[in-house]
Amino acid sequence: MYESSVVGGAGAGVAVLPVTGLSIGWQLVLAATLIVGGLALLRLAPRVRRRRG
């Protein structure tokens, strides 16, 4: 699960993360969903209109 050089010490300075089972494709889908949801919330928020004067 973990590389011995990462657990033992600094090694070459490159940490190897364990595989979590969530592929990069699903992470991109999740990121796009969060962005679209945030934009939808911005559209629902009332706009503040400032008077000129």
Buried (B, 14 or more C-beta within 10 A) or exposed (E): EEEEBBEEEEEEEEEEEEEEEEEEEEEEEEEEEEEEEEEEEEEEEEEEEEEEE
